[in-house]
Amino acid sequence: MESLLCDEVWLSSPTNLISYDRKHGMHPNPDSQIISTMFHTTIEDCQYALSISLEKELSYIPKPGYSEFLRSSSNMKVARYKAIQWLIKLQSRLNLSCGIIFDAANYFDRFVSMNQGREWKEWIIELLSIACFYVASKFSETDIPTLHEIQMEGMDYSFESATIQQMELILLQELGWHLRCTTSYSIVELLIWNLDSVKPQFQYSLRTRIFQLLLGALSDVRFVDFRPCTIAISALKCTLEELVASSANEHLMRILGLIPEDQKEDVAKCHKIMEAQSMDPIICKDLIASGHSFWGPSSPVTVLTAERIDIYDCHVDLSAFRKSDHVNVLSGEKRKRED
């Protein structure tokens, strides 16, 4: 596997360096868990890392036509929204690093965009969501959640480990093993370095609000067409205008100077959509209802009450996603919950 990954430029994220005891409810420092840039020691280091991220971000976006595919299929649009909300809630419940949500969503979008002509049944969406989250957790956590923990809540189907591992391998192969993706979250981590003049009392509110906006954008198919850096800068712009309006332009001029001129028009378009979204009471309510906490789970794993379920074996055919021979693997049938 190492030889297959050696062609990627790896930029260590500070969230990957955070280690804490998830199972026993110990939380890391709040400021380091939301968005932190402690890894990069100087402004120059950060700007160099940002330039690399901007260069490679187009290598980690969905295939052309993906947004049209989502808009033309109401079922797929809803299925994607449910998958993103499940990722958000799962990250919160398991108290994992926030970047996992964005990495897993990136894998999900890229995979679906490569298979737009496939028949997307509900169980396939759930199986793919689990595989994306599991792969993402392996790249950012020292204490990787078990497949049982991942499937404890929010799913209508339960899958055996062998089935998830098969889907995981299909996912890795389809993505070409290119997993260290550039996301709006990873770029915001770098952009915040350029806000050193923002007063300390605003830093926590700034980071929290940016993260809320990024989650909102991730859940909305209208943002699928925008590059990660465009979404990140738009979230930063919205937040600065809300919290430090008097000095927002000064900060934004510095940030916009870091991106190519041809992307600034997209930033204006994205910002307009995000600004309208941020004032939508229904969307705001959905984000709050998702139960997301920035450094703690809504319900600690240690006190979760697992529902009793009956699992019936059936054959799940994943051959449609393979480039090789027909393969049947064993999985769990749909959960039947007790009243």
SULVENPE-V941496 format. One line per field, one symbol per residue. ss: DSSP state (h for helix, s for strand, l for the rest). phi: phi as a letter, one per 30 degrees, with the letter a starting at -180 (. if undefined). burial: 1 if it has 16 or more other ideal C-beta (glycine too) atoms within 10 Angstrom, else 0. A space follows every 10 residues. Layout:
# SULVENPE-V941496
ss->???
phi->???
burial->???
This chain:
# SULVENPE-V941496
ss->lhhhhlllll lllhhhhlll lllllllllh hhhhllllll llhhhhhhhh hhhhhhhhhh lllllhhhhh hhlhhhhhhh hhhhhhhhhh hhhhllllhh hhhhhhhhhh hhhhllllll lhhhhhhhhh hhhhhhhhll llllllhhhh llllllslll hhhhhhhhhh hhhhllllll lllhhhhhhh hhhhhllllh hhhhhhhhhh hhhhhhhhhl hhhllllhhh hhhhhhhhhh hhhlhhhhhh hhhhhhllll hhhhhhhhhh hhhhhhhhll hhhhhhhhhl llllllllll hhhlllllss llssssslhh hllllllsss sslslssll
phi->.eddcddddc cdceddcdba dddcidcdee ddddbbbddd dbddeddddd dddddcdddb cddeiddddd ddbddddddd eddddddddd edddhcddde eddddddedd ddddbddddc deddeddddd ddddddddcb bdcddddddd cdbiccbbbd eddddddddd dddddiiccd dcbedddded ddedcdddde dcddddddde dedddddddc ddcddddedd dddddddedd ddcbedcddd ddedddddce ddcddddddd ddddddddcd dddddddddd idbdbbddbe edcdcdddbc ccdaccccdd ccccddbcbd bddedcddd
burial->0000000000 1011110101 0100000100 0111111011 0000010011 0011011001 1100011011 0000010011 0111111111 1111111111 1111111111 1111110001 0011111111 1111111011 1000101011 1100101111 0011011101 1101100111 1111111111 1111100100 0010011011 1111111111 1011111111 1111111111 0011000100 1100100110 0010011001 1011001100 0000001001 0101101000 1000000000 0000010100 1000000010 110110000
